[in-house]
Amino acid sequence: MLFTGLSAFPLTPSDESGIDEKAYARLVAHLAEAGVDSIGALGSTGNYAYLSREQRAAAVRIAVEAADGVPVMAGIGALRTSQVLALAEDAQRAGVSAVLLAPMTYQSLTDDEVFGLYEQVTRELSVPLCVYDNPATTHVRFTDELHGRVAALPQVAAIKIPPVPDDPAAARQRVEALRARIPGSVALGVSGDWAAAGGLNAGCDTWYSVTGGLFPRTALALTRAAQSGDAEGAVARSAQLEPLWGFFRRYGGLRVMSAAAAHLGLATEPNLPLPLRGLPADARRDLVAVLDELDLGTNA
């Protein structure tokens, strides 16, 4: 179940004084109670790149405890390989079921440097690794050839890919082309919530979901429709959420979930680390209207 179905990625509420540990535990527990298939701690929505090693270790411990047996995958991305290895050690000690690794950059990385990162890290792992392909933030663009090289490494069990094309035929072609390059044991999952239905219908195993991190039941309904073969139902549920997808595309999922969590009383403000700021006042008003329109409350 670890790399199938809905993997929900919650916000890690934090400010300049640290993580709001009680709010974070409540967010994770909410996901577990809703029945998500796995929980992605310290993803991009989880602010992993802005937290210290000590803060990240604490967040992972909280997530594993609050998840109450639901598998937790923890982000371990960092600029230096030595930092990644230390974060992997912390995550494994905390009892995670898997780790998620994006090749973070300041200097541009060559394909050989990216491969070398995964090669070194997988040598030290005792849990599965999910490759995080997120060019919008890392500026690393995986070719299918590079994915194939990395996916053949021990402990690599999944790949989290960027949004698939909107056209269903093109989406399926994209998924099939990548599957042809990787071992059959490696799962594929889609990110970019507006592309979730298209990715799942095209053959992806998992939806790595920002929406699921706050509205797990809504995300589960879309996921289960696709898993049951109801492609039209999954597309229809996604279409209903288009007002929310519009906010994601314009402002990014992190800022939207930050504002939504505060509006619903699930996190106080500020809940983002500086220099990040929340949504502008007019956008917040519009977002609240959308949440009300879509009936996205604490039970969603």
RAWO-V754663 format. One record per residue. N is the residue number from 1. RES is the residue in one small letter. PSI is psi in radians with two decimals (* if undefined). Layout:
<<N RES PSI> <N RES PSI>>
This chain:
<<1 m -0.24> <2 l -0.72> <3 f 0.64> <4 t 2.76> <5 g -2.41> <6 l 2.08> <7 s 1.94> <8 a 2.28> <9 f 1.78> <10 p 2.75> <11 l 2.52> <12 t 1.63> <13 p 2.18> <14 s 2.68> <15 d -2.85> <16 e -0.21> <17 s -0.16> <18 g -2.87> <19 i 2.43> <20 d 1.58> <21 e -0.64> <22 k -0.74> <23 a -0.70> <24 y -0.76> <25 a -0.70> <26 r -0.72> <27 l -0.78> <28 v -0.76> <29 a -0.64> <30 h -0.69> <31 l -0.75> <32 a -0.75> <33 e -0.57> <34 a -0.30> <35 g 0.51> <36 v 2.76> <37 d -0.56> <38 s 2.90> <39 i 2.24> <40 g 1.70> <41 a 2.44> <42 l 0.78> <43 g -2.90> <44 s -0.71> <45 t -0.33> <46 g 0.14> <47 n 0.46> <48 y -0.64> <49 a -0.25> <50 y -0.01> <51 l 2.61> <52 s 2.93> <53 r -0.76> <54 e -0.71> <55 q -0.68> <56 r -0.70> <57 a -0.71> <58 a -0.73> <59 a -0.71> <60 v -0.74> <61 r -0.76> <62 i -0.78> <63 a -0.78> <64 v -0.74> <65 e -0.81> <66 a -0.42> <67 a -0.34> <68 d 0.82> <69 g -0.27> <70 v 2.33> <71 p 2.38> <72 v 2.27> <73 m 2.26> <74 a 2.35> <75 g 2.35> <76 i 0.29> <77 g 2.49> <78 a 2.93> <79 l -0.60> <80 r 2.52> <81 t -0.67> <82 s -0.64> <83 q -0.72> <84 v -0.77> <85 l -0.70> <86 a -0.73> <87 l -0.64> <88 a -0.73> <89 e -0.79> <90 d -0.77> <91 a -0.75> <92 q -0.67> <93 r -0.56> <94 a -0.23> <95 g 0.46> <96 v 2.75> <97 s -0.34> <98 a 2.92> <99 v 2.70> <100 l 2.15> <101 l 2.04> <102 a 2.43> <103 p 1.58> <104 m 2.62> <105 t 2.69> <106 y -1.06> <107 q 2.51> <108 s 2.49> <109 l 2.46> <110 t 2.89> <111 d -0.67> <112 d -0.60> <113 e -0.70> <114 v -0.83> <115 f -0.74> <116 g -0.64> <117 l -0.92> <118 y -0.61> <119 e -0.80> <120 q -0.73> <121 v -0.75> <122 t -0.42> <123 r -0.50> <124 e -0.05> <125 l 2.56> <126 s -0.02> <127 v 2.82> <128 p 2.71> <129 l 2.41> <130 c 2.19> <131 v 2.23> <132 y 1.79> <133 d 1.72> <134 n 1.30> <135 p -0.42> <136 a -0.55> <137 t -0.62> <138 t -0.39> <139 h 0.33> <140 v 2.20> <141 r 1.89> <142 f 2.23> <143 t 2.84> <144 d -0.56> <145 e -0.77> <146 l -0.72> <147 h -0.73> <148 g -0.74> <149 r -0.82> <150 v -0.72> <151 a -0.37> <152 a -0.14> <153 l 2.64> <154 p 2.56> <155 q -0.22> <156 v 2.07> <157 a -0.20> <158 a 2.80> <159 i 2.29> <160 k 1.87> <161 i 2.78> <162 p 3.05> <163 p 2.44> <164 v 2.88> <165 p 2.70> <166 d -0.65> <167 d 2.20> <168 p -0.72> <169 a -0.72> <170 a -0.63> <171 a -0.80> <172 r -0.70> <173 q -0.70> <174 r -0.80> <175 v -0.76> <176 e -0.65> <177 a -0.70> <178 l -0.71> <179 r -0.58> <180 a -0.30> <181 r -0.24> <182 i 2.77> <183 p 2.60> <184 g -0.33> <185 s -0.18> <186 v 2.15> <187 a 2.66> <188 l 2.36> <189 g 2.62> <190 v 2.52> <191 s 3.11> <192 g 1.61> <193 d -0.59> <194 w -0.31> <195 a 0.10> <196 a -0.87> <197 a -0.77> <198 g -0.70> <199 g -0.78> <200 l -0.74> <201 n -0.46> <202 a -0.08> <203 g 0.08> <204 c 2.58> <205 d -0.47> <206 t 2.58> <207 w 1.99> <208 y 1.82> <209 s 2.21> <210 v -0.82> <211 t -0.72> <212 g -0.40> <213 g -0.23> <214 l -0.55> <215 f 1.17> <216 p -0.64> <217 r -0.64> <218 t -0.78> <219 a -0.62> <220 l -0.66> <221 a -0.73> <222 l -0.77> <223 t -0.81> <224 r -0.59> <225 a -0.84> <226 a -0.73> <227 q -0.54> <228 s -0.01> <229 g 0.07> <230 d 1.29> <231 a -0.74> <232 e -0.67> <233 g -0.71> <234 a -0.76> <235 v -0.70> <236 a -0.72> <237 r -0.66> <238 s -0.71> <239 a -0.62> <240 q -0.51> <241 l 0.12> <242 e -0.66> <243 p -0.62> <244 l -0.71> <245 w -0.63> <246 g -0.69> <247 f -0.72> <248 f -0.81> <249 r -0.56> <250 r -0.73> <251 y -0.21> <252 g 2.53> <253 g -0.60> <254 l -0.90> <255 r -0.64> <256 v -0.80> <257 m -0.57> <258 s -0.84> <259 a -0.70> <260 a -0.74> <261 a -0.69> <262 a -0.77> <263 h -0.67> <264 l 0.00> <265 g 0.32> <266 l -0.16> <267 a 2.55> <268 t 3.07> <269 e 2.56> <270 p 2.61> <271 n 0.30> <272 l 2.50> <273 p 2.36> <274 l 2.50> <275 p 0.14> <276 l 2.46> <277 r 2.79> <278 g -3.01> <279 l 2.58> <280 p 2.76> <281 a -0.74> <282 d -0.64> <283 a -0.63> <284 r -0.75> <285 r -0.75> <286 d -0.68> <287 l -0.77> <288 v -0.73> <289 a -0.70> <290 v -0.75> <291 l -0.71> <292 d -0.76> <293 e -0.71> <294 l 0.00> <295 d 0.78> <296 l 1.50> <297 g -2.81> <298 t -0.27> <299 n 0.13> <300 a *>>
